[in-house]
C-alpha cells in the first residue's frame, strides 16, 4: 500500500522545470475516479469552488474545516494517485490551529495542498508578507512533524488583489524560501513576464 508520504514524494518529483505538470481539478470521489482512469493522468487536484458548491456552500471557506477535511478524504481515498487539495487559507489565522488543520489534512491523505495568501477581507485583501511567511513555515512544520514531504503550492494573489508585479515576485520568492514547494501565480497571463522573472 502506498503511503501518503510516498504519494507526496511522487507529487513533488512530478514538478520538473520545463515540463509542466498538468492536473485536472476534481470535486468528489466519482470525479476523482473518472479523471484518474484517463490515460496519462499522474496526479489530481481539487478545486475549493467546486468542492464547496457541490455541497451547498460558497467558496472562500464557506465550509468549515471539518467538512473540508471530510471532502478531502473522500477524494484521496477514491484513487491511488497523489492528490493536492485546495485548502484555501487553512481555515484559521491562528498558527497553532493551522498546524493542527494541516496534520488533519495529511491524515486525510493529501499529498499536497494549494495555500493562498488572500484574506477574504476587502479592506486588507492580502495577508501581510511576514504573516504569510509564518503561515507557510507552519504548514511545512506540520508536514515535517508527521514525516510527509507535503507539496505546498503557495498561491500568490497579488496581481488580482490590487498589487503589482514587483510585490507578486517578492512574495513568490519569499514563499519558496519559507518552505513552499511551488508557486501558483494567480492572474499571470503574460509569458514574457515569466521569462523576465
Phi, psi and omega in degrees: 000132180281130181275166176298322178299318178297317180294322178295318178296320177296314180301317179298319182292339180281348177272093184245122178306132180088349178231085186301138173274121180257122178238150176256136178283138178235166185225353178199181183297320183295313179293325178297314180296319182296315181290318181298333181281349180287143181300138174085356181285127184249339182200162179234162173221152174260162176237124184301325181300308182289323178299314181292311186296323179291345177256007176086018181242157175283153172291169180085043180065037172294328173279155172274174185296327179298314180292324179296317179292320178298317179296320178297316181298322180298321180286309185294326182283350182273345186223163177264353181280157173293142181233131172261127184259131173286104185255021176048239182259011179087001174066023175187158173255350181278126186294322179296319178290324177299316177304314180295317180298322180291318178295326176294319180296318178295319177300331178282356174107007181290129176269342179203173175210151170266128187226114190261160180253008172282143182269337188085004181246116184298330181291328177221082190294335180240145171299139172306144186307312182300321179292318179294326176296319176298322180293317179294319176299324179293319177299314180296318180296321178297316179296316179299325183293338178248010174071031180241123179281063185307133177275110181265110177265097185278116181276131179252111185259009186305318185292337180253005181237029171088005179260193186235179183298319182298317178295317180300315182292320177299314179298313182303311181294322179293322179296319177297318179295331182277352177126358175294148180273317183215168182240140172244104183271094182293133177089002181277117182235008185245107182296332179295326178294323179295316180296324181291328181291000000 
